[in-house]
Amino acid sequence: MGTRRSGGDLPTVGVEEEFLLVHPDTGEPAPRNGDVAAEAERRGVELDLELASCQVETTSSVATSAAQLHTELTALRRMAAQAAEAVGLRLLALGLPPVTPHEFPVTDKPRYRQIGAQFGMVAHEQGICGCHVHVEVPDRGAAIHVSNWLRPWLPTLLALSANSAIYRNSDSGYASWRSVLWRRWPVAGAPPYFASIDEYDQTVRMLVDTGVILDTGMVYWDVRPSADFPTVEVRVADVPATAADTVLLATLVRAAVITALDERDRRVDRLPPAALRAAYWKAAHDGLTGTTLDLVGGRGAVPVREQLSALVHRVRPALDALDEYHHVVDGLDRLTTLGNGAMRQRRSWQRRGAALDVIEDAASATVS
């Protein structure tokens, strides 16, 4: 996802988006990611296979601006959708499938088969689609500082991106039911506070050595130093409904990382674990329309949109440096008017309580 360039340029950004594959007539997840990936390869696009065989993932190149990222994500979504359509399927940017099978077949790869065997129903009920934002950092120690800095803002980013309200042919009662299911994995959700990269590495070694996870690839915390790139990886979000929503999320994350790096010499306070857990639950439940806990200012429960404004204010110098402040403000105004993914899903569902309406609208939004 990029390396630091000479001249002190601002950190680059890259995005991975996971998508569902469904049958167009029934809306049921289609375990044919290999077929879609092969068709995409014939069209010159590389798709990665995820744990569940009804999922594929796109990976952007390194981007230096929101406009560049938007152009590429839009193209990747459209090409992946065309590949899915060519083999008789639909591609959806949804955190979870509205129509759900008893279990999701695991992709036929040795590592995924091993995960399925060891983790049982947690693996076989996966079918979860997220969005991972990579932002360039100078070293792994910096990534740990960024992780600590981001912890109180993670629920706000989750609420912004919530896109998994409809599940098992019903309204789940949550804006992001994906995030609730996701936290069943042993190393998922908010990362612990780490005093150093050495403490992080020791913790991960303990988890692997004790068999809690198979390998370092199963460190699923919502922020982690990337194992493959010189980046910090922020993984808290549902896959957003539209490419524009993803770019808004990625730009906010990028500005937050820049702000954290600028404050690397400042101590980051620890958070009460119960407060962080409560904030996560509120964000997953309420999404963009409700309240969240102000873990930074200590004001208790505040409207999510007010907390988003507080985040924008906090990272404004970085947004100004990126020349993205007005784009972010306009993007948040757009979401207020049109709604994020969870709000879109509920509008579709409320027409007549039909999952296929949710799927039809989601398919259009995915490539819009």
C-alpha positions in Angstrom: 0.0 0.0 0.0 2.9 2.4 -0.6 6.1 3.5 1.0 7.1 6.9 2.3 8.3 9.1 -0.5 11.1 11.7 -0.3 10.2 15.4 0.3 8.0 14.7 3.4 4.8 14.1 1.4 1.6 13.4 3.2 0.9 9.7 3.9 -0.7 7.8 1.1 -3.9 5.7 1.4 -5.3 2.5 0.0 -8.5 0.6 0.5 -9.7 -3.0 0.4 -13.4 -3.6 0.0 -15.2 -6.9 0.5 -18.4 -7.8 -1.4 -21.1 -10.3 -1.4 -22.1 -12.5 -4.3 -25.8 -13.5 -4.4 -28.2 -15.3 -6.7 -30.3 -12.6 -8.5 -33.6 -14.5 -8.2 -33.5 -15.6 -4.6 -30.9 -13.2 -3.0 -29.2 -16.2 -1.4 -25.4 -16.0 -1.1 -23.7 -17.8 -4.0 -20.6 -19.8 -3.1 -18.9 -19.1 -6.4 -16.1 -16.6 -5.7 -13.7 -18.7 -7.7 -15.8 -18.4 -10.8 -16.2 -14.6 -10.4 -12.5 -14.2 -9.7 -11.6 -16.2 -12.9 -14.0 -14.1 -15.0 -12.5 -10.9 -13.5 -9.0 -12.0 -14.3 -10.0 -12.5 -17.9 -11.1 -8.9 -17.8 -7.8 -7.8 -16.4 -9.0 -7.3 -12.7 -7.6 -9.2 -9.8 -10.1 -10.2 -7.0 -9.1 -11.8 -3.8 -11.0 -14.8 -2.3 -12.2 -14.4 1.2 -13.0 -17.0 3.9 -16.6 -17.4 2.8 -16.9 -18.6 -0.8 -19.7 -16.1 -1.4 -17.2 -13.2 -1.1 -14.6 -11.4 -3.1 -12.4 -8.5 -2.3 -11.0 -5.6 -4.3 -7.7 -3.8 -3.5 -7.0 -0.3 -4.7 -3.6 1.0 -5.6 -1.8 3.6 -3.6 -3.7 6.9 -3.7 -2.7 10.5 -2.9 -6.1 12.1 -3.2 -9.7 11.5 -2.6 -10.5 12.1 -6.2 -8.0 9.5 -7.3 -9.3 7.0 -4.8 -12.9 7.6 -5.9 -12.1 7.0 -9.5 -10.4 3.8 -8.9 -12.9 2.4 -6.4 -15.8 3.2 -8.7 -14.0 1.4 -11.6 -13.1 -1.7 -9.4 -16.7 -2.0 -8.2 -18.1 -1.8 -11.7 -15.7 -4.3 -13.1 -16.3 -6.7 -10.2 -20.0 -6.3 -10.7 -19.7 -7.0 -14.4 -17.6 -10.2 -13.7 -20.3 -11.4 -11.3 -23.1 -10.6 -13.8 -21.2 -12.6 -16.5 -21.5 -15.8 -14.4 -25.1 -15.1 -13.5 -24.6 -13.4 -10.0 -25.0 -10.0 -8.4 -22.3 -8.1 -6.5 -23.4 -6.3 -3.3 -21.7 -3.8 -1.0 -23.5 -5.0 2.1 -22.0 -5.9 5.5 -24.2 -9.0 5.7 -26.5 -10.8 3.3 -30.2 -10.0 3.8 -31.1 -13.6 2.9 -29.0 -16.1 4.9 -28.2 -19.8 4.4 -27.8 -22.2 7.3 -24.1 -21.8 6.9 -21.6 -20.2 4.5 -19.3 -22.7 2.7 -15.6 -22.0 3.4 -13.4 -21.2 0.3 -11.5 -24.3 -0.7 -8.0 -23.2 0.3 -5.9 -25.1 2.9 -5.7 -22.2 5.3 -9.4 -21.4 5.1 -10.2 -25.1 5.5 -8.1 -25.2 8.7 -9.8 -22.1 10.0 -13.2 -23.7 9.3 -12.2 -26.9 11.1 -10.8 -25.1 14.2 -13.3 -22.3 14.7 -16.4 -24.1 13.7 -19.6 -22.2 13.4 -17.9 -18.8 13.9 -16.1 -19.5 10.6 -19.1 -21.1 8.9 -21.4 -18.2 9.8 -19.0 -15.7 8.4 -20.3 -14.0 5.3 -19.2 -10.7 6.6 -18.0 -7.8 4.4 -15.9 -5.0 5.8 -13.7 -2.2 4.5 -10.1 -1.9 5.4 -8.3 1.5 5.1 -4.5 1.4 4.9 -2.6 4.6 5.7 1.1 5.0 5.3 3.2 5.2 8.6 6.9 5.5 9.1 7.3 2.4 11.2 5.4 -0.2 13.3 5.9 1.7 16.5 4.1 4.6 14.8 1.3 2.3 13.9 0.8 1.3 17.6 0.6 5.0 18.6 -2.0 5.6 15.9 -4.0 2.6 17.2 -4.0 4.0 20.7 -5.0 7.5 19.4 -7.8 6.1 17.3 -9.4 3.9 19.9 -11.9 6.5 21.2 -13.0 7.4 17.7 -13.5 3.9 16.4 -17.2 3.7 17.4 -17.9 7.0 15.6 -16.3 5.5 12.4 -18.4 2.4 12.8 -21.6 4.4 13.1 -20.7 6.3 10.0 -20.2 3.2 7.9 -22.9 1.0 9.3 -24.4 -1.1 6.5 -25.8 -4.3 7.8 -29.3 -3.7 9.3 -31.3 -6.4 7.4 -30.3 -10.0 8.1 -32.1 -13.3 8.0 -35.0 -11.7 6.2 -35.7 -9.3 9.0 -34.6 -6.1 10.6 -31.8 -7.0 13.0 -32.5 -4.1 15.2 -28.9 -2.9 14.7 -27.4 -0.6 12.1 -24.3 -2.7 12.0 -25.1 -6.3 12.9 -21.9 -7.3 11.1 -19.8 -5.7 13.8 -21.7 -7.7 16.5 -21.1 -11.0 14.7 -17.5 -10.0 13.9 -16.6 -9.7 17.6 -17.2 -13.4 18.1 -13.7 -14.0 16.8 -11.1 -14.3 19.6 -9.0 -11.3 18.4 -11.5 -8.9 17.0 -13.1 -5.5 17.8 -11.2 -2.7 19.4 -7.5 -3.4 19.9 -6.1 -3.2 23.4 -4.0 -0.3 24.5 -0.3 -1.2 23.8 2.5 0.7 25.5 5.0 -0.3 22.7 5.4 -2.4 19.6 7.2 -5.0 21.8 4.1 -5.4 23.9 2.0 -5.8 20.8 4.4 -8.5 19.4 4.5 -10.3 22.7 0.7 -10.4 22.8 0.4 -11.7 19.3 3.0 -14.4 20.0 1.1 -15.5 23.0 -2.1 -15.8 21.0 -0.4 -17.9 18.3 1.6 -20.0 20.7 -1.5 -20.9 22.8 -3.5 -21.8 19.7 -6.1 -19.0 20.2 -5.3 -18.0 16.6 -3.6 -20.0 13.8 -1.2 -17.2 12.7 -0.7 -13.5 12.7 -3.1 -13.2 9.8 -5.9 -13.8 12.3 -5.2 -10.6 14.2 -8.5 -9.1 13.3 -8.5 -6.1 15.6 -10.1 -3.0 14.2 -6.7 -1.3 14.0 -3.4 -3.2 13.5 0.0 -2.7 11.9 -0.2 -4.2 8.5 1.7 -7.5 8.1 2.3 -6.8 4.4 2.7 -3.1 3.9 4.3 -0.1 5.7 0.8 1.0 6.9 -1.6 1.0 9.7 -4.8 -0.8 8.8 -8.1 0.4 10.1 -10.7 -2.3 9.8 -13.7 -1.1 11.9 -16.1 -0.4 9.1 -18.8 -2.3 7.3 -18.2 -2.1 3.6 -20.0 1.2 2.7 -22.9 1.3 0.4 -21.3 3.5 -2.3 -17.8 4.3 -3.5 -18.4 7.9 -2.4 -19.2 6.7 1.2 -15.9 4.6 1.2 -13.9 7.6 0.1 -15.4 9.8 2.8 -14.5 7.1 5.4 -11.0 6.7 4.0 -10.4 10.4 4.0 -11.4 10.8 7.6 -9.2 7.9 8.6 -6.3 9.3 6.7 -6.7 12.7 8.4 -6.9 11.0 11.8 -3.7 9.0 11.1 -1.9 12.2 10.1 -3.1 14.0 13.2 -2.0 11.1 15.4 1.4 11.0 13.7 1.8 14.8 14.3 1.1 14.1 18.0 3.4 11.1 18.4 5.3 12.7 21.2 2.1 13.2 23.3 0.8 10.6 25.7 -2.5 8.9 24.7 -4.8 8.2 27.7 -6.1 4.7 28.3 -9.9 4.2 28.1 -12.1 2.4 30.6 -12.8 -1.0 28.9 -16.5 -0.9 29.8 -16.9 2.6 28.3 -15.3 1.6 25.0 -17.4 -1.6 24.9 -20.5 0.4 25.5 -19.6 2.9 22.8 -19.1 0.1 20.3 -22.5 -1.4 21.2 -24.3 2.0 20.8 -22.6 2.7 17.5 -23.6 -0.8 16.2 -27.1 -0.4 17.4 -27.9 3.2 16.5 -25.6 3.8 13.5 -25.7 7.3 12.1 -29.2 8.2 13.5 -28.7 7.8 17.2 -26.3 8.7 20.0 -22.8 7.5 20.9 -20.5 7.9 23.9 -18.1 10.9 23.8 -15.0 9.0 24.9 -12.8 12.0 24.2 -14.7 14.9 25.8 -16.4 12.9 28.5 -19.8 14.4 27.8 -21.7 11.1 28.0 -24.1 10.2 25.2 -24.2 12.7 22.3 -25.7 12.5 18.8 -23.5 10.6 16.4 -23.5 13.4 13.9 -22.3 15.8 16.6 -19.4 13.4 17.4 -18.6 13.2 13.7 -18.4 17.0 13.7 -16.1 16.9 16.7 -13.8 14.4 14.8 -13.8 16.7 11.7 -12.8 19.6 14.0 -10.1 17.6 15.7 -8.5 16.6 12.4 -9.2 19.8 10.4 -5.5 20.8 10.1 -4.8 17.4 8.4 -7.9 17.8 6.2 -6.7 21.3 5.2 -3.2 19.9 4.4 -4.9 17.3 2.2 -7.2 20.0 0.7 -10.1 17.7 1.6 -11.9 19.6 4.4 -14.8 20.9 2.2 -15.2 17.6 0.5 -15.6 15.9 3.9 -18.1 18.4 5.1 -20.1 18.1 1.9 -19.9 14.3 2.2 -21.3 14.3 5.7 -24.1 16.6 4.6 -24.8 14.2 1.7 -25.1 11.3 4.1 -27.3 13.3 6.4 -29.7 13.8 3.4 -29.4 10.4 1.7 -28.5 8.2 4.6 -25.7 5.7 5.0 -26.0 2.0 4.1 -28.1 0.9 7.1 -30.5 3.8 6.6 -30.8 2.9 2.9 -31.5 -0.7 3.7 -34.3 0.1 6.1 -35.9 2.4 3.6 -35.9 -0.4 1.1 -37.1 -2.9 3.7 -40.0 -0.7 4.9 -41.6 -0.6 1.5 -43.0 -4.1 1.8 -40.7 -6.1 4.1 -38.9 -7.8 1.1 -35.2 -8.7 1.2 -35.1 -8.6 -2.6 -36.0 -4.9 -2.5 -32.9 -4.4 -0.2 -30.8 -6.4 -2.6 -32.0 -4.6 -5.7 -31.3 -1.2 -4.2 -28.0 -2.3 -2.8 -26.9 -3.6 -6.2 -27.6 -0.2 -7.8 -25.8 1.7 -5.0 -22.8 -0.6 -5.2 -21.9 0.7 -8.7 -23.3 4.2 -8.5 
